[in-house]
Amino acid sequence: MTVSLPLVFVLGLFAWGAVKFLGVRTWVVVLIAVFGFWLSHTFMAPAIESGTRSGVDVINGSHD
């Protein structure tokens, strides 16, 4: 069975769990999200995308 969830939804669940159960402050979650958006517009974006795709391929078990 294959389940397809948007990455933003999954990250939102992790953020909600961190705030609810780990006591992480909401402003820290917002700061990390804003930093992530900023980082995606730098020269590091291709490396981040490549690493993310490789991680997803490992989890899904698909290899080229």
Secondary structure in CASP SS format (residue, H / E / C, confidence):
PFRMAT SS
TARGET T0000
AUTHOR 0000-0000-0000
METHOD secondary structure of the structure
MODEL  1
M C 1.00
T C 1.00
V C 1.00
S C 1.00
L C 1.00
P C 1.00
L H 1.00
V H 1.00
F H 1.00
V H 1.00
L H 1.00
G H 1.00
L H 1.00
F H 1.00
A H 1.00
W H 1.00
G H 1.00
A H 1.00
V H 1.00
K H 1.00
F H 1.00
L C 1.00
G C 1.00
V C 1.00
R C 1.00
T H 1.00
W H 1.00
V H 1.00
V H 1.00
V H 1.00
L H 1.00
I H 1.00
A H 1.00
V H 1.00
F H 1.00
G H 1.00
F H 1.00
W H 1.00
L H 1.00
S C 1.00
H C 1.00
T C 1.00
F C 1.00
M C 1.00
A H 1.00
P H 1.00
A H 1.00
I H 1.00
E H 1.00
S H 1.00
G H 1.00
T H 1.00
R H 1.00
S H 1.00
G H 1.00
V H 1.00
D H 1.00
V H 1.00
I H 1.00
N H 1.00
G C 1.00
S C 1.00
H C 1.00
D C 1.00
END
